[in-house]
Amino acid sequence: MKDFYDVVIVGGGHNGLVAAGYLAGAGLSTLVLEQQGQTGGAAVSQQVFPGVDARLSRYSYLVSLLPDKIVADLGLSLELRSRSVASYTPVRRGGRDLGLLVDRPEGAATRASFATLTGSDTEYDAWSAFYGSVSELAAVVAPTLLEPLLPAAELRRRVNPALWEALVERPLGEVIEQRFADDTVRGVVATDSVIGTFAGLHDESLIQNRCFLYHLIGNGTGEWRVPVGGMGAVTDALATAARRAGASLVTNASVTSVQADGKRGSVTWLGGDGERSVDCSFVLANVAPATLAGLRGLGGVARPEGSQLKINLLLSRLPRLRSGDDPARAFAGTFHIDEDYSQLESAYLEAAGGSLPAVPPSEVYCHSLTDPSILSPSLIASGHHTLTVFGVHFPARLFASDNDAARNESVRRVLAGLESYLAEPLEPCIARDAEGNLCIEAKTPYDIEASVGMPGGHIFHGDLQWPWLDNSADAGRWGVETDVANLLICGSGARRGGAVSGIPGHNAAQAVLELHP
């Protein structure tokens, strides 16, 4: 290892690897330091259950915001596969068990499903018009994500003013209530605004609007795709690209200090051979801003608060549904549980008041229906499947006094919600590991912080920001700048961060290449 590098990247998650690929590819000596035993951060595939040959996408699990340009630029060997179904929502009304199905691409079956639920074509027509408008905004915003930040006024001129006002200037709840009448349809729309974000739909901060926008602008289409081989396949491809370009990747390196004065930088870490330091021209921080502040010895930086419960399961078979719909079709997309609009709002109010939601909204995703390669041949042959459950409105504060007890009760409530739509008990469908235990793993915000170092368990490293220049702060040219010229944020805490996108890594690399002599 050298004593000096052009760039040292703190954190070997996907954004750090993207930055390394670009910078090393441009001829800059680049060192990546990762505290875990492998690169990938939260975008990894792991064998979670003892003696069970299933590699689960343990923390993050779908890809939308990763631009095709980054995949092409870095020559990634990667397959992102479309799901056959966008979403399925089980509904119980008037003594009947129904299911609202949204196909991909939408067609006659989707329209018929809306009509069966609502009694007319009105809601589906409103749905089509609304998402048609959203796609117009996505088509404008997506191409700018890998460019220097544009002023909000410039982007506003490129879209319908009424659309901009509805999605950017007014609380999202207003437009949902204006456009849709059905509580379930409203909820399916609204859920994209609260994944990883703790907010009410009428929150004046508009954080829910920002979350909604990020969920729908990926590559201009907003489609969420399945990485073949699991999320680890994404970061493995990025690590391969970074090494191929000449970057040095060091694991089991726990960074303890970051220093930068605008011209020179220094990073210190603890590894297997003790404490080491290296000097550099630039430091890129692929850690949360709150973590970076600690590494710099700064105080006064608020810790973010995550707001989700993550449950991983392995099933011996998919359970039957009360609606009678084919579970292989219902679970092929995002399976919504108790996410009616009114249920989302009730759960938020309960959690904001300090109580676990009595009926917690959640979403279920079955990776193995789209990509069975994450399972061994014997598990595939016997009908096993993975399920990931993402519970919303579970802020870290609810787990502060007793994380274990609150986790157990939260899991019980979420799985009871799923079971209420099943035609059979869930437990007999859950596989058991080599020790005879049910294949269930749950992660609260505190568990996520302990596992992968995200402060407060916040999956976005903090509140998402508008992907353009606004009046909230001086965001710099690329949205990755800090108060020191040669210290840049290349992780999810950058403007235009969040999710598995690689965008902050790309943008930090471009900022370095503009500044490097």
C-alpha positions as CSV (number, residue, x, y, z in Angstrom):
1,M,0.0,0.0,0.0
2,K,1.3,3.5,-0.9
3,D,1.7,6.4,1.5
4,F,-0.2,8.8,-0.7
5,Y,-3.2,8.5,-3.0
6,D,-5.0,10.9,-5.2
7,V,-8.3,9.8,-3.6
8,V,-9.3,7.9,-0.5
9,I,-12.9,6.7,-0.3
10,V,-14.3,6.0,3.2
11,G,-16.8,3.2,2.8
12,G,-17.0,0.4,0.3
13,G,-20.8,0.4,-0.3
14,H,-22.1,0.7,-3.8
15,N,-21.6,4.5,-4.1
16,G,-18.0,4.3,-3.0
17,L,-17.4,1.6,-5.6
18,V,-19.0,3.6,-8.3
19,A,-16.8,6.6,-7.5
20,A,-13.7,4.3,-7.4
21,G,-14.5,2.9,-10.8
22,Y,-14.8,6.3,-12.4
23,L,-11.7,7.8,-10.6
24,A,-9.4,4.9,-11.1
25,G,-10.6,4.6,-14.7
26,A,-9.5,8.3,-15.1
27,G,-6.0,7.4,-13.9
28,L,-6.2,8.6,-10.3
29,S,-4.7,6.5,-7.6
30,T,-7.7,5.4,-5.5
31,L,-8.0,3.6,-2.2
32,V,-11.3,2.3,-0.8
33,L,-11.6,1.5,2.9
34,E,-14.4,-0.7,4.1
35,Q,-15.1,-1.6,7.7
36,Q,-16.9,-4.9,7.0
37,G,-15.3,-8.1,5.8
38,Q,-16.6,-7.5,2.3
39,T,-17.5,-4.6,0.2
40,G,-21.2,-3.8,-0.7
41,G,-22.5,-2.0,2.4
42,A,-26.2,-2.6,2.7
43,A,-26.4,-3.9,-0.9
44,V,-25.3,-7.4,-0.2
45,S,-26.5,-11.0,-0.6
46,Q,-25.9,-13.3,2.3
47,Q,-26.8,-16.8,3.6
48,V,-28.9,-15.7,6.5
49,F,-30.3,-19.0,7.9
50,P,-27.9,-21.7,9.2
51,G,-27.6,-24.7,6.8
52,V,-30.0,-23.2,4.3
53,D,-28.5,-22.5,0.8
54,A,-30.5,-19.3,0.1
55,R,-28.7,-16.0,-0.5
56,L,-31.0,-13.2,0.5
57,S,-30.8,-9.5,-0.4
58,R,-30.7,-8.8,3.3
59,Y,-31.1,-5.0,3.5
60,S,-31.8,-3.5,0.1
61,Y,-33.5,-5.6,-2.5
62,L,-34.7,-3.8,-5.7
63,V,-33.1,-1.4,-8.2
64,S,-34.7,1.5,-9.9
65,L,-32.5,4.6,-9.6
66,L,-29.2,3.1,-10.9
67,P,-28.8,4.9,-14.3
68,D,-28.2,2.8,-17.3
69,K,-25.3,5.2,-18.1
70,I,-23.4,4.1,-15.0
71,V,-23.9,0.4,-15.9
72,A,-22.5,1.1,-19.4
73,D,-19.7,3.5,-18.4
74,L,-18.3,1.0,-15.9
75,G,-18.9,-2.0,-18.1
76,L,-20.9,-3.8,-15.4
77,S,-21.8,-7.5,-16.0
78,L,-25.3,-7.2,-14.5
79,E,-28.8,-8.3,-15.3
80,L,-31.8,-6.3,-13.9
81,R,-35.0,-8.3,-14.6
82,S,-38.5,-6.8,-14.8
83,R,-41.2,-8.2,-12.6
84,S,-44.3,-9.5,-14.3
85,V,-46.5,-7.7,-11.8
86,A,-46.1,-4.2,-10.4
87,S,-48.2,-4.7,-7.3
88,Y,-51.0,-6.7,-5.7
89,T,-53.2,-5.4,-2.8
90,P,-55.5,-7.8,-1.0
91,V,-58.7,-6.1,0.1
92,R,-61.6,-7.2,2.3
93,R,-64.9,-5.4,1.6
94,G,-68.5,-6.2,2.2
95,G,-67.6,-9.7,3.3
96,R,-65.7,-10.4,0.1
97,D,-61.9,-11.0,-0.3
98,L,-60.6,-9.2,-3.4
99,G,-57.3,-8.3,-4.9
100,L,-56.2,-5.1,-6.7
101,L,-53.8,-6.2,-9.4
102,V,-51.5,-3.8,-11.3
103,D,-49.8,-5.7,-14.2
104,R,-46.5,-4.7,-15.8
105,P,-47.2,-3.5,-18.4
106,E,-50.7,-2.4,-17.5
107,G,-53.4,-3.9,-19.6
108,A,-57.0,-5.1,-19.6
109,A,-56.4,-7.2,-16.4
110,T,-55.4,-4.1,-14.5
111,R,-58.4,-2.1,-15.7
112,A,-60.7,-5.0,-14.8
113,S,-59.2,-5.4,-11.4
114,F,-59.8,-1.7,-10.6
115,A,-63.4,-2.0,-11.9
116,T,-64.1,-5.1,-9.7
117,L,-62.8,-3.2,-6.6
118,T,-64.4,0.2,-7.2
119,G,-67.4,-0.7,-9.4
120,S,-66.5,1.5,-12.4
121,D,-63.6,2.6,-14.6
122,T,-63.3,6.0,-12.9
123,E,-60.5,5.2,-10.6
124,Y,-58.4,3.4,-13.2
125,D,-58.9,6.4,-15.6
126,A,-57.7,8.7,-12.8
127,W,-54.8,6.3,-12.1
128,S,-53.7,6.3,-15.7
129,A,-53.9,10.1,-16.0
130,F,-52.0,10.7,-12.8
131,Y,-49.1,8.4,-13.5
132,G,-49.0,9.7,-17.1
133,S,-48.3,13.1,-15.6
134,V,-45.8,11.7,-13.2
135,S,-43.9,10.1,-16.0
136,E,-43.6,13.5,-17.7
137,L,-41.9,14.8,-14.6
138,A,-39.7,11.7,-14.4
139,A,-38.6,12.1,-18.0
140,V,-37.5,15.7,-17.3
141,V,-35.7,15.0,-14.0
142,A,-34.0,11.7,-14.6
143,P,-31.5,12.9,-17.2
144,T,-30.3,15.7,-14.9
145,L,-29.3,13.4,-12.1
146,L,-25.8,12.8,-13.5
147,E,-25.3,16.5,-14.4
148,P,-24.5,19.6,-12.3
149,L,-27.5,20.7,-10.3
150,L,-30.1,22.8,-12.1
151,P,-32.1,25.5,-10.4
152,A,-35.7,24.5,-9.5
153,A,-37.0,27.3,-11.7
154,E,-35.3,25.8,-14.8
155,L,-36.9,22.4,-14.2
156,R,-40.2,24.0,-13.5
157,R,-40.2,25.6,-16.9
158,R,-39.8,22.2,-18.5
159,V,-43.0,20.6,-17.0
160,N,-46.7,21.4,-16.7
161,P,-47.0,24.2,-14.0
162,A,-50.0,22.5,-12.4
163,L,-48.1,19.2,-12.1
164,W,-45.1,21.0,-10.6
165,E,-47.4,22.7,-8.0
166,A,-49.2,19.5,-7.2
167,L,-46.1,17.3,-6.6
168,V,-43.4,19.8,-5.6
169,E,-45.2,22.7,-3.9
170,R,-48.2,21.2,-2.1
171,P,-48.4,18.2,0.3
172,L,-48.8,15.0,-1.6
173,G,-52.0,14.1,0.3
174,E,-53.8,17.0,-1.3
175,V,-53.4,15.8,-4.9
176,I,-54.1,12.2,-3.9
177,E,-57.4,13.2,-2.3
178,Q,-58.3,15.3,-5.2
179,R,-57.5,12.7,-7.9
180,F,-58.8,9.5,-6.2
181,A,-61.8,8.6,-4.2
182,D,-61.1,4.9,-3.2
183,D,-59.3,4.5,0.0
184,T,-57.3,1.5,-1.2
185,V,-56.3,3.1,-4.5
186,R,-55.2,6.2,-2.6
187,G,-53.1,4.1,-0.4
188,V,-51.3,2.3,-3.2
189,V,-50.4,5.7,-4.6
190,A,-49.3,7.1,-1.3
191,T,-47.1,4.2,-0.1
192,D,-44.2,5.3,-2.3
193,S,-44.0,8.5,-0.2
194,V,-43.4,6.7,3.1
195,I,-40.9,3.9,2.3
196,G,-38.0,4.8,4.6
197,T,-39.6,8.1,5.4
198,F,-41.5,9.0,8.6
199,A,-44.1,11.6,7.6
200,G,-47.8,12.2,7.3
201,L,-49.2,12.7,3.8
202,H,-50.0,16.4,4.7
203,D,-46.7,17.2,6.2
204,E,-45.8,20.8,5.3
205,S,-42.1,19.9,5.1
206,L,-43.0,18.0,1.9
207,I,-40.5,15.2,2.8
208,Q,-43.2,12.7,1.7
209,N,-43.3,14.4,-1.7
210,R,-39.5,14.0,-2.1
211,C,-39.7,10.4,-1.2
212,F,-42.5,9.8,-3.7
213,L,-40.5,11.5,-6.4
214,Y,-37.4,9.4,-5.9
215,H,-39.4,6.2,-6.1
216,L,-40.8,7.2,-9.5
217,I,-38.0,8.8,-11.5
218,G,-35.5,5.9,-11.9
219,N,-34.1,6.0,-15.5
220,G,-37.2,8.1,-16.5
221,T,-39.6,5.2,-16.0
222,G,-39.6,4.5,-12.3
223,E,-39.6,0.8,-12.8
224,W,-38.2,-1.3,-9.9
225,R,-36.3,-4.3,-11.2
226,V,-34.8,-7.4,-9.6
227,P,-31.0,-7.8,-9.7
228,V,-30.3,-11.4,-10.9
229,G,-28.2,-13.1,-8.3
230,G,-29.4,-10.7,-5.6
231,M,-28.2,-7.2,-4.5
232,G,-24.8,-8.7,-3.9
233,A,-24.5,-9.2,-7.7
234,V,-24.7,-5.4,-8.1
235,T,-22.0,-4.6,-5.7
236,D,-19.8,-7.5,-6.8
237,A,-20.0,-6.2,-10.3
238,L,-19.0,-2.7,-9.1
239,A,-16.1,-4.1,-7.0
240,T,-14.9,-6.0,-10.1
241,A,-15.1,-2.8,-12.2
242,A,-13.2,-0.7,-9.6
243,R,-10.4,-3.3,-9.3
244,R,-10.3,-3.6,-13.1
245,A,-9.8,0.1,-13.3
246,G,-6.9,-0.1,-10.8
247,A,-8.5,0.9,-7.5
248,S,-7.3,-0.7,-4.3
249,L,-10.1,-2.1,-2.0
250,V,-9.3,-2.8,1.6
251,T,-11.8,-4.5,3.9
252,N,-11.8,-4.9,7.7
253,A,-10.6,-1.3,7.8
254,S,-12.5,0.7,10.5
255,V,-11.9,4.4,9.8
256,T,-11.3,6.4,13.0
257,S,-10.4,9.8,11.7
258,V,-10.8,12.0,8.6
259,Q,-8.9,15.3,8.1
260,A,-9.0,17.7,5.2
261,D,-7.9,21.3,4.9
262,G,-8.9,22.1,1.3
263,K,-5.7,21.0,-0.2
264,R,-4.6,17.8,1.5
265,G,-6.4,15.1,3.3
266,S,-5.5,12.3,5.8
267,V,-7.5,9.2,6.8
268,T,-6.7,6.9,9.7
269,W,-8.1,3.4,10.3
270,L,-7.7,0.3,12.4
271,G,-7.1,-3.0,10.6
272,G,-5.7,-6.4,11.2
273,D,-2.2,-4.9,11.4
274,G,-3.1,-2.1,13.8
275,E,-3.5,1.6,13.1
276,R,-2.6,3.1,9.8
277,S,-2.9,6.5,8.1
278,V,-2.6,7.6,4.6
279,D,-2.4,11.1,3.0
280,C,-4.3,12.1,-0.1
281,S,-5.5,15.0,-2.3
282,F,-9.2,14.2,-1.9
283,V,-11.3,12.4,0.7
284,L,-14.7,11.0,-0.4
285,A,-17.1,10.0,2.4
286,N,-19.4,7.2,1.5
287,V,-20.9,7.4,5.0
288,A,-23.7,9.3,6.5
289,P,-23.1,13.0,7.1
290,A,-23.6,12.4,10.9
291,T,-20.9,9.7,10.8
292,L,-18.5,12.0,8.8
293,A,-19.0,14.7,11.4
294,G,-17.9,12.3,14.1
295,L,-14.8,11.2,12.1
296,R,-13.9,14.8,11.8
297,G,-14.3,15.5,15.5
298,L,-17.2,17.9,14.9
299,G,-20.2,18.1,17.1
300,G,-23.7,19.6,16.8
301,V,-24.8,17.3,13.9
302,A,-28.2,15.8,14.5
303,R,-28.5,12.0,14.1
304,P,-31.1,10.9,11.6
305,E,-33.9,8.5,12.6
306,G,-34.8,5.5,10.5
307,S,-38.4,4.4,10.3
308,Q,-38.8,0.8,9.1
309,L,-38.9,-2.8,10.2
310,K,-37.2,-5.3,7.8
311,I,-38.2,-8.9,8.0
312,N,-36.6,-11.7,5.9
313,L,-38.3,-15.1,5.6
314,L,-37.7,-18.3,3.7
315,L,-40.9,-20.2,2.9
316,S,-41.2,-23.9,2.1
317,R,-44.1,-22.9,-0.2
318,L,-46.1,-19.8,-1.0
319,P,-49.3,-19.6,1.1
320,R,-52.8,-19.7,-0.4
321,L,-54.8,-16.4,-0.4
322,R,-58.3,-15.8,0.9
323,S,-59.1,-14.1,-2.4
324,G,-58.4,-17.3,-4.3
325,D,-55.9,-15.4,-6.5
326,D,-52.8,-17.3,-7.6
327,P,-50.1,-16.6,-5.0
328,A,-47.3,-17.0,-7.6
329,R,-48.9,-14.0,-9.4
330,A,-49.9,-12.0,-6.3
331,F,-46.4,-12.2,-4.8
332,A,-44.6,-11.5,-8.1
333,G,-44.8,-7.8,-7.5
334,T,-45.1,-5.6,-4.4
335,F,-47.7,-7.1,-2.2
336,H,-49.3,-4.4,-0.1
337,I,-50.6,-5.2,3.4
338,D,-52.9,-2.8,5.2
339,E,-51.8,0.1,3.2
340,D,-55.1,1.9,2.6
341,Y,-54.7,5.6,2.7
342,S,-56.6,5.8,6.0
343,Q,-54.4,3.0,7.5
344,L,-51.2,4.8,6.5
345,E,-52.3,7.9,8.2
346,S,-53.6,6.1,11.3
347,A,-50.3,4.2,11.7
348,Y,-48.3,7.4,11.3
349,L,-50.3,9.1,14.0
350,E,-50.0,6.2,16.4
351,A,-46.2,6.0,15.8
352,A,-45.8,9.8,16.2
353,G,-47.6,9.5,19.5
354,G,-45.1,6.9,20.7
355,S,-47.0,3.6,20.1
356,L,-46.4,0.7,17.8
357,P,-49.1,0.8,15.0
358,A,-51.9,-1.5,16.0
359,V,-52.4,-2.4,12.3
360,P,-49.0,-1.8,10.7
361,P,-48.8,-1.1,7.0
362,S,-46.2,-3.2,5.2
363,E,-45.0,-4.4,1.8
364,V,-43.9,-7.9,0.8
365,Y,-41.6,-8.7,-2.0
366,C,-40.7,-12.2,-3.3
367,H,-37.3,-12.0,-5.1
368,S,-37.2,-15.7,-6.0
369,L,-40.3,-15.6,-8.2
370,T,-38.4,-13.4,-10.6
371,D,-34.9,-14.7,-9.9
372,P,-34.8,-18.2,-8.5
373,S,-31.0,-18.3,-8.9
374,I,-30.6,-17.0,-5.3
375,L,-31.9,-20.5,-4.1
376,S,-30.1,-23.8,-4.5
377,P,-31.4,-26.3,-7.1
378,S,-32.9,-28.4,-4.3
379,L,-34.7,-25.5,-2.7
380,I,-36.1,-24.5,-6.1
381,A,-37.3,-28.0,-6.9
382,S,-39.1,-28.2,-3.5
383,G,-41.0,-25.0,-4.0
384,H,-39.1,-22.7,-1.6
385,H,-39.3,-18.9,-1.9
386,T,-37.9,-15.9,-0.1
387,L,-40.0,-13.1,1.2
388,T,-38.9,-9.7,2.3
389,V,-41.3,-7.7,4.4
390,F,-40.8,-3.9,4.7
391,G,-42.9,-2.4,7.6
392,V,-43.4,1.3,7.4
393,H,-43.9,3.8,10.2
394,F,-41.6,2.0,12.7
395,P,-39.4,5.0,13.8
396,A,-36.4,4.2,15.9
397,R,-37.9,5.9,18.9
398,L,-40.4,3.0,19.3
399,F,-37.5,0.6,19.9
400,A,-35.4,2.8,22.2
401,S,-36.4,1.4,25.6
402,D,-36.4,-2.3,24.7
403,N,-35.3,-3.1,21.2
404,D,-35.8,-6.9,21.5
405,A,-39.3,-6.7,23.0
406,A,-40.4,-4.1,20.5
407,R,-38.9,-6.0,17.6
408,N,-40.7,-9.2,18.6
409,E,-44.1,-7.5,19.0
410,S,-43.6,-5.6,15.7
411,V,-42.9,-8.8,13.9
412,R,-45.9,-10.5,15.4
413,R,-48.2,-7.6,14.3
414,V,-46.8,-7.4,10.8
415,L,-47.0,-11.1,10.1
416,A,-50.5,-11.2,11.6
417,G,-51.4,-8.6,9.1
418,L,-50.1,-10.8,6.3
419,E,-51.8,-13.9,7.7
420,S,-55.2,-12.1,7.8
421,Y,-55.3,-12.2,4.0
422,L,-54.2,-15.9,3.8
423,A,-56.5,-18.9,3.5
424,E,-54.2,-20.9,5.8
425,P,-51.8,-20.2,8.8
426,L,-48.5,-18.7,7.8
427,E,-46.2,-20.6,10.2
428,P,-46.5,-24.0,8.5
429,C,-45.3,-22.4,5.3
430,I,-42.2,-21.0,6.9
431,A,-39.1,-23.2,6.3
432,R,-36.8,-24.2,9.2
433,D,-33.1,-23.9,9.3
434,A,-30.6,-26.7,10.2
435,E,-31.2,-26.1,13.9
436,G,-34.9,-26.4,13.5
437,N,-35.7,-22.7,13.9
438,L,-38.1,-20.8,11.8
439,C,-36.4,-19.0,9.0
440,I,-37.3,-15.5,10.1
441,E,-34.9,-12.6,10.6
442,A,-36.0,-9.1,11.6
443,K,-34.1,-5.8,11.7
444,T,-35.2,-2.7,13.5
445,P,-33.5,0.7,12.8
446,Y,-31.2,-0.1,15.7
447,D,-30.3,-3.5,14.3
448,I,-29.5,-1.9,10.9
449,E,-27.3,0.6,12.6
450,A,-25.4,-2.1,14.4
451,S,-25.1,-4.3,11.3
452,V,-24.1,-1.8,8.6
453,G,-23.4,1.5,10.4
454,M,-26.3,3.6,9.2
455,P,-26.9,6.2,12.0
456,G,-30.3,5.7,13.5
457,G,-30.9,2.9,11.0
458,H,-31.9,5.5,8.4
459,I,-31.7,3.8,5.0
460,F,-31.2,7.2,3.2
461,H,-28.7,8.5,5.7
462,G,-31.1,11.3,6.4
463,D,-34.0,13.1,4.9
464,L,-34.1,13.0,1.1
465,Q,-33.6,16.3,-0.6
466,W,-35.0,17.7,-3.9
467,P,-32.8,16.6,-6.8
468,W,-32.2,20.2,-7.9
469,L,-31.1,23.6,-6.4
470,D,-33.7,25.2,-4.1
471,N,-33.6,27.8,-1.4
472,S,-32.9,25.4,1.5
473,A,-29.1,25.5,1.4
474,D,-26.0,26.0,-0.7
475,A,-25.8,22.6,-2.3
476,G,-22.7,23.3,-4.4
477,R,-22.3,22.4,-8.1
478,W,-22.8,18.6,-7.8
479,G,-24.7,18.3,-4.5
480,V,-21.7,16.4,-2.9
481,E,-19.7,19.3,-1.6
482,T,-18.9,20.0,2.1
483,D,-17.4,23.1,3.9
484,V,-14.0,21.8,2.8
485,A,-13.1,21.8,-0.9
486,N,-11.3,18.5,-1.0
487,L,-13.8,16.6,1.2
488,L,-16.9,15.4,-0.7
489,I,-19.9,13.2,0.3
490,C,-20.3,10.3,-2.2
491,G,-23.0,8.4,-0.3
492,S,-26.7,8.4,0.2
493,G,-26.5,11.6,2.3
494,A,-25.6,13.7,-0.7
495,R,-28.2,15.6,-2.5
496,R,-29.6,13.2,-5.1
497,G,-28.7,10.4,-2.7
498,G,-30.8,7.6,-1.3
499,A,-31.5,4.0,-2.5
500,V,-29.2,1.9,-4.6
501,S,-28.4,4.4,-7.4
502,G,-24.7,5.1,-7.7
503,I,-25.6,8.7,-8.5
504,P,-23.8,10.3,-5.6
505,G,-20.7,8.2,-6.4
506,H,-20.8,9.3,-10.0
507,N,-21.3,12.9,-9.1
508,A,-18.6,13.0,-6.4
509,A,-16.2,11.5,-9.0
510,Q,-17.1,14.2,-11.5
511,A,-16.5,16.9,-8.9
512,V,-13.1,15.5,-8.2
513,L,-12.2,15.3,-11.9
514,E,-13.2,18.9,-12.3
515,L,-11.0,20.0,-9.4
516,H,-8.0,17.7,-9.9
517,P,-5.0,19.5,-11.5
